[in-house]
């Protein structure tokens, strides 16, 4: 039975609605995602750790939940905000409803609020701390609790979502390469996309040492997506510097792009409200092609778009940019002979959820390890 629920933002804006999922109280950074589908992948994406996610699409839950589309072992969002939850789920793959899944995993949500007004507010004021409660229904009281929560800026969260033990995703068919993937919040589909290309993927914890990485004798290094402020992520940045110094081919996605930027001596900054959804247009400045991408990030790399940067490892340049706001969406490192040594993107080419426009990037990683770039 649904209960009354309240959402309060840190600037005092409040929305009254009905509970969706578990009852109780939760806090996190309020953000929005524009995807009209793929809510199961969104909920189980570790990059959403400590975030209260608002779906801009009004009708959520119509295809239920299945056992194949999770991107990790659990739901990571701190809270969930929808306008019109489906009363009945209808899909041949569904095994239960979204409401049941949220309840089973203790995810506190709210429904029946004007998500358009909430989204406009976050676009104008920026992502901010928030709370959802079915217990504290006085806005002033809930606001006090919201203001006690830590902000996302300065949050080091990769260690909270990474795997505790290394594991291997075997290559499909003939094994061609071995890759170490540092898990900063990796999604299940990412090593699968590499395995499809004959890559044996050794997924290591975010705390893995240089010796542990080199012990695998990898042909390439990969760093995944993940939550938190990249400015606080010291160990992966230091590790990547050591690996770049040794000439290891590198591919980074999302958080891995930000770590790559820091390793190259570039800064990072927090976006006003971030990029989240599966309809984000990006220009590949190398090919001139535009791709529609899946994204989930609240921070970005601070790099000059029209200039190259000399680093101890080679020449760095911006390879991809957002066509919405000109934010850096990819980096490329080349040697003195013009050969690509490492690259990264700020979006999700594994397409979970999202379009397949960017799948070629995994092929580009293979070419990098073959020395054909």
C-alpha positions in Angstrom: 0.0 0.0 0.0 1.5 3.4 -1.1 2.1 6.0 1.5 2.6 9.8 1.3 6.1 10.8 0.4 8.1 14.0 0.3 11.1 15.1 -1.8 13.1 18.1 -0.5 16.0 19.8 -2.3 18.8 21.6 -0.5 17.6 25.0 -1.6 14.2 24.3 0.1 12.1 23.3 -3.0 9.7 20.6 -2.0 7.6 18.1 -3.9 4.8 16.0 -2.3 3.9 12.7 -3.8 3.4 9.0 -3.2 5.9 6.3 -2.1 7.3 4.1 -4.9 9.4 1.1 -4.0 10.5 0.9 -0.4 9.3 3.2 2.4 11.7 5.0 4.7 14.2 7.8 4.2 17.1 8.3 1.8 19.6 11.1 0.8 21.8 11.8 -2.2 22.5 14.2 -5.0 19.4 15.0 -7.1 20.0 14.5 -10.8 17.9 13.7 -13.9 18.3 11.3 -16.8 16.6 11.8 -20.2 16.4 8.2 -21.4 13.0 7.0 -22.4 14.0 3.4 -21.9 16.7 1.4 -20.2 15.6 2.2 -16.6 16.9 -1.2 -15.4 20.4 -0.5 -16.7 20.2 3.0 -15.1 19.3 1.7 -11.7 22.0 -0.9 -11.6 24.8 1.4 -12.9 27.4 1.9 -10.1 28.0 5.4 -11.4 24.7 6.4 -9.8 25.9 5.5 -6.3 24.7 8.2 -3.8 22.5 9.9 -6.4 18.7 10.3 -6.4 17.7 9.8 -10.0 14.8 11.5 -11.7 13.4 10.0 -14.9 12.3 12.7 -17.3 10.2 10.2 -19.2 6.8 10.3 -17.6 5.9 6.6 -17.8 8.3 4.2 -16.0 8.1 0.5 -15.3 6.0 -0.7 -18.2 8.4 -3.5 -19.2 9.0 -4.7 -15.7 12.4 -6.1 -14.6 14.2 -9.2 -15.9 17.3 -11.2 -14.9 19.4 -10.4 -17.9 19.7 -6.6 -18.1 21.3 -5.7 -14.8 24.6 -3.9 -15.1 25.8 -5.0 -11.7 24.8 -7.2 -8.7 22.4 -4.6 -7.2 20.6 -1.3 -7.6 23.0 1.5 -6.8 20.8 4.7 -6.9 20.2 6.3 -3.6 16.6 7.1 -4.5 14.2 7.1 -7.4 11.8 9.7 -8.7 9.1 9.0 -11.4 6.0 10.8 -12.4 3.7 7.9 -13.6 4.7 4.4 -12.6 3.2 1.6 -14.6 0.3 -0.2 -12.8 1.0 -3.4 -14.8 4.3 -4.5 -16.3 4.0 -6.2 -19.7 6.9 -7.8 -21.5 7.8 -11.4 -22.3 11.1 -11.1 -20.6 9.8 -9.6 -17.3 10.0 -11.7 -14.2 8.7 -9.1 -11.7 7.6 -5.5 -11.5 9.9 -2.5 -11.0 8.1 -1.6 -7.8 8.7 -5.1 -6.5 12.4 -4.9 -7.3 12.8 -1.5 -5.7 11.0 -2.7 -2.6 13.1 -5.9 -2.4 16.3 -3.9 -2.5 15.2 -1.2 -0.1 15.3 1.6 -2.6 13.1 4.5 -1.4 11.3 6.3 -4.2 8.6 8.9 -4.9 6.0 9.0 -7.6 3.2 11.3 -8.7 5.2 14.5 -8.7 5.8 17.0 -11.5 9.1 15.7 -12.8 9.1 18.4 -15.6 9.1 21.1 -12.9 11.8 19.2 -10.9 14.0 18.8 -14.0 13.7 22.5 -15.0 14.6 23.4 -11.4 17.8 21.3 -11.6 18.7 22.6 -15.0 18.4 26.2 -13.7 19.9 25.7 -10.2 22.2 22.7 -10.8 22.4 19.2 -9.3 22.1 19.4 -5.5 21.6 17.4 -2.3 18.1 16.1 -1.7 16.1 13.7 0.5 13.1 11.5 0.0 11.1 10.4 3.0 7.9 8.6 3.9 8.6 9.3 7.6 9.5 13.0 7.8 6.7 14.8 5.9 7.5 18.3 7.3 9.6 20.0 4.6 11.5 22.1 7.1 12.5 19.1 9.1 13.6 17.1 6.1 15.6 20.0 4.8 17.6 20.0 8.0 18.6 16.4 7.4 19.4 17.2 3.7 21.8 19.9 4.7 23.7 17.5 7.0 24.6 15.3 4.0 28.0 15.5 2.3 28.1 17.1 -1.2 29.3 15.1 -4.3 32.2 17.5 -4.8 35.2 15.9 -3.0 33.5 12.5 -2.7 35.9 9.5 -3.3 33.4 6.7 -4.2 35.2 4.3 -6.5 36.4 2.2 -3.5 32.8 1.8 -2.4 31.6 0.2 -5.7 34.6 -1.7 -6.9 34.9 -5.5 -6.9 36.6 -7.0 -3.8 38.2 -9.8 -5.7 39.7 -10.1 -9.2 37.8 -12.1 -11.7 38.2 -13.0 -15.4 35.8 -12.7 -18.3 36.9 -15.2 -20.9 37.4 -14.3 -24.5 34.7 -15.5 -26.9 36.2 -17.7 -29.5 39.9 -17.5 -30.1 41.8 -15.4 -27.5 43.6 -12.6 -29.2 44.6 -10.2 -26.3 44.7 -9.9 -22.5 43.4 -6.7 -20.9 43.4 -5.5 -17.3 40.2 -3.6 -16.5 40.4 -1.5 -13.4 37.0 -1.6 -11.8 36.0 1.9 -10.7 32.3 1.0 -11.0 32.4 -1.2 -14.2 29.2 -2.2 -15.9 28.6 -5.9 -16.8 28.3 -5.2 -20.5 31.7 -3.6 -20.9 33.9 -6.7 -20.5 31.4 -8.6 -22.6 31.9 -6.2 -25.4 35.7 -6.8 -25.2 35.2 -10.5 -24.9 33.2 -10.5 -28.1 36.4 -9.3 -29.8 38.6 -12.1 -28.5 39.8 -10.2 -25.4 40.4 -12.0 -22.1 39.5 -9.4 -19.5 41.0 -9.5 -16.0 38.9 -7.2 -13.8 40.9 -5.9 -10.9 39.8 -3.8 -7.8 40.3 -0.1 -7.9 43.1 -0.5 -5.3 45.2 -2.9 -7.5 48.9 -2.2 -7.4 51.2 -1.7 -10.3 52.8 -5.1 -9.6 49.3 -6.8 -9.6 48.5 -5.2 -13.0 51.9 -6.2 -14.6 51.6 -9.7 -13.2 48.7 -10.3 -15.6 51.1 -9.4 -18.5 48.3 -7.4 -20.2 48.4 -6.3 -23.9 46.2 -3.3 -22.9 44.8 -1.4 -19.9 41.2 -0.3 -19.4 39.6 1.9 -16.8 35.9 2.0 -16.3 33.1 4.3 -15.5 32.4 5.1 -11.8 30.9 7.5 -9.3 32.4 10.4 -7.4 34.7 13.4 -7.9 37.7 12.4 -10.1 39.8 15.1 -8.3 39.9 12.8 -5.3 40.9 9.6 -7.2 44.7 9.5 -6.5 45.6 5.9 -6.7 44.2 5.1 -10.2 45.7 8.3 -11.5 49.1 7.4 -10.2 48.8 3.9 -11.5 47.9 5.1 -14.9 50.9 7.4 -15.0 53.1 4.4 -14.3 51.5 2.4 -17.1 51.6 5.2 -19.6 55.3 5.5 -18.8 55.7 1.9 -19.7 53.9 2.4 -23.1 50.9 0.3 -22.3 47.9 0.9 -24.7 45.1 2.4 -22.8 41.3 2.8 -23.2 39.1 4.6 -20.7 35.4 5.2 -20.4 33.6 7.9 -18.5 35.5 8.0 -15.1 38.3 6.4 -17.0 38.4 9.4 -19.3 38.6 11.8 -16.3 41.4 9.7 -14.7 43.2 9.8 -18.1 42.9 13.6 -18.1 44.4 13.9 -14.7 47.2 11.5 -15.6 48.0 13.8 -18.5 48.2 16.8 -16.2 44.7 18.2 -17.0 42.1 19.3 -14.5 38.5 18.3 -13.9 35.5 20.3 -12.8 31.9 19.7 -11.8 29.2 20.3 -14.4 26.1 22.3 -13.4 23.7 19.4 -13.9 25.7 16.8 -15.9 24.9 14.6 -18.9 22.6 11.7 -18.2 20.6 9.8 -20.8 20.9 7.9 -24.1 20.4 10.7 -26.5 23.5 12.9 -26.1 25.1 14.1 -29.5 28.9 13.9 -29.7 31.3 14.9 -32.5 34.2 12.7 -33.2 36.7 15.4 -34.2 39.0 12.8 -35.8 36.4 11.4 -38.3 34.0 14.3 -38.4 31.1 12.0 -37.6 28.3 12.6 -35.1 27.2 9.8 -32.8 24.2 9.6 -30.4 25.6 8.4 -27.1 24.7 7.1 -23.7 26.1 9.2 -20.9 26.1 9.4 -17.1 28.6 11.9 -15.6 28.5 14.9 -13.4 32.2 15.9 -13.9 34.3 16.7 -17.0 37.9 17.1 -18.1 39.2 20.7 -18.4 41.2 20.7 -21.6 41.8 23.2 -24.4 39.7 22.0 -27.4 41.6 23.7 -30.2 45.1 23.1 -28.8 47.4 20.2 -28.1 49.0 19.6 -24.8 52.5 18.2 -24.4 52.8 15.5 -21.7 55.6 13.3 -20.5 54.0 10.5 -22.5 53.2 12.2 -25.8 50.9 14.8 -27.3 47.4 15.0 -25.9 44.4 16.4 -27.7 40.6 16.6 -27.4 39.1 13.9 -29.7 35.4 14.3 -29.0 33.2 17.1 -27.9 29.5 17.4 -26.8 27.4 19.2 -29.4 25.0 20.4 -26.7 27.5 22.4 -24.6 31.0 21.8 -26.1 32.2 19.8 -23.0 35.2 17.5 -23.6 33.9 14.0 -24.4 37.2 12.3 -25.4 40.9 12.5 -25.3 43.7 11.0 -27.5 47.4 10.6 -26.8 49.8 10.3 -29.8 53.6 9.7 -30.0 56.2 11.6 -32.0 55.4 9.4 -35.0 51.7 10.3 -34.9 50.7 6.8 -33.7 47.9 6.7 -31.2 49.1 5.4 -27.8 46.0 5.8 -25.7 42.5 7.2 -25.9 39.3 7.7 -23.8 35.7 8.8 -24.1 33.3 10.4 -21.6 30.4 8.3 -22.7 29.3 4.6 -22.8 30.0 2.7 -26.0 28.9 -0.6 -24.5 25.3 0.7 -25.1 23.7 -0.5 -21.9 21.3 1.2 -22.1 21.7 3.2 -25.2 22.4 3.4 -29.0 25.2 1.3 -30.7 26.7 4.3 -32.6 29.9 4.1 -30.5 30.6 0.3 -30.6 33.5 1.0 -33.0 35.6 2.2 -30.0 36.2 -1.3 -28.8 37.5 -2.1 -32.3 39.7 0.9 -32.1 41.1 -0.5 -28.8 41.9 -3.8 -30.6 43.7 -1.8 -33.4 45.6 0.0 -30.7 46.8 -3.2 -29.2 47.7 -4.5 -32.7 49.8 -1.4 -33.3 47.7 -0.4 -36.3 46.7 3.1 -35.1 
